[in-house]
């Protein structure tokens, strides 16, 4: 494998990790805001190989 190809693959891997970290940061920020707004439902977070795959929010609309 060419050295330049290895560097490109490493850079792509780093970008993906940065993206996953940003998703986690956004999720934590959302959870904090929801707590402040007295969110009364639940949030289901699906992980795939340690990475956030899908997030679902459920909240009762009629009490």
N, C-alpha and C positions, 0 to 999 in steps of 0.2 A: 504494500500500500504506500502510495506517495505521501511524503511528509505534509504536503499542503492539504491533502484530503483528510488526514488525521486531525489537523488543526481545525478544519472546517467542521468536522463531526464533533469535536470537543466544543467548539463555539455554539453549535446547535444545541448540544446537551445543556450547556450553561444557560442559554436563552430559555429552554424548556423549564429548567429548575427555577429561574427567575419568575417565569409565568406562574408556576405552581405556588411559589412563595407569595406572589401578589394576590393570587386567589385566596390563599389562607388569610392574608392580612385583611382583604375585603370582607371575608366571611366573619372574622372576629369583630371588625368595625360594625358590620350589620347586626351582629348579635348584641353588641353593646347598645346600639341605638334602639333596637327592639326592646331590650330590657328597660331602657329609660321610658319608652312609650307604653310600658305595661303589656307587652305581648302575652297573650294567654293561650296560644296554641302550642304546636310543637314543630320542630324542624328535623327532617330526616336527611342525613348526609351519607351518600354512598361513596365508598372509596374503591378504587381499582388499582391494585399493586401499590398502595400507599399514596395514591394521588386522588384528589377530590374528583369524583366522576360526575355526580349529579347531586343537586340540593333541592329538596322539596319542602315547602312551607305549608302547614295546615293550621287554620285558625277558624274557630267557631264564629259565625257572623250573626247568629241570633242567640240571645241568652234568655 
